Amino acid sequence: MPAETTKPERSVDARTAAPVEQVELSLVAPVYNEKDNLVPLYERVREVFGERTRWELVLVDDGSRDGSTELMKELRRRDARVRCVFFARNCGQTTAMRAGIVHSRAPLVATLDADLQNDPIDLPAMIEKLAWHDAVVGYRLKRNDDFVRRASSRIANAIRNWLSKDSIRDTGCSLKVFRAHAIREVPLHFEGMHRFMPTLLRYYGFQVIEHPVSHHPRRAGVSKYGVMNRAFRAFRDLLVVRWMRSRIRRAPIVAEDSDVPRTP
């Protein structure tokens, strides 16, 4: 009887050998020159969600040049729950958010800034408030910005709501929670559309509610927006959104073919 041959064992990466557990929450954070904020962001997310929630932190590098790219790779090596998307060049916050949402795997998607002015500690309450809604969007109760930035934001919000026929209190707040299937229907193919995600969701028939959140001073790095460039871009984008509102058509389907009884 011939001797039994033994097949050589193959080395298997432990992270890919076991079936991937269903992720419950994807946290999406665009990154542009935020090297000094990345580790504190990761530590804060881990502190808030720990092992109680199956989460992933999707970091999208929007063409950083300060070493953020290398640090993101190091965080990925340290913890498989950190997932990274890298752009070859700077494409803007909307494109970065869209890429993070596309690459997220959970049924719930949270967006936040990488600078920790948004605090992940507010997310559990927002998730709980989601209930039968499709999105919960944050509004900052006490903004830690200078007077000019706060005043310009209030004026911009008022004009934005007047032209868009909406009533979102703080479109500039990035801390939001969405049902993945809802936010993926929103067209985020144009730069600047991240400011209008709640409004666009409502245009598409989804239920959006607001929730008060905290706001911290920027701990490191510099803001990527000034008052003037923010105002001009926001007004231009608002005209696009208003045009989109007039063109959106939702298919009034009452039945699918599979729902119609067939004659034997």
Sequence and secondary structure as in RCSB ss.txt:
>XXXX:A:sequence
MPAETTKPERSVDARTAAPVEQVELSLVAPVYNEKDNLVPLYERVREVFGERTRWELVLVDDGSRDGSTELMKEL
RRRDARVRCVFFARNCGQTTAMRAGIVHSRAPLVATLDADLQNDPIDLPAMIEKLAWHDAVVGYRLKRNDDFVRR
ASSRIANAIRNWLSKDSIRDTGCSLKVFRAHAIREVPLHFEGMHRFMPTLLRYYGFQVIEHPVSHHPRRAGVSKY
GVMNRAFRAFRDLLVVRWMRSRIRRAPIVAEDSDVPRTP
>XXXX:A:secstr
             HHHHS      EEEEEEESS HHHHHHHHHHHHHHHTTTS EEEEEEE S  SSHHHHHHHH
HHH TTEEEEE SS   HHHHHHHHHHH  SSEEEE  TTSSS GGGHHHHHHHHTT SEEEEEESS  S HHHH
HHHHHHHHHHHHHHT   S TT   EEEEHHHHTTS   STTGGGGHHHHHHHTT  EEEEEE      SS  S 
 HHHHHHHHHHHHHHHHHHHHH         GGGS    
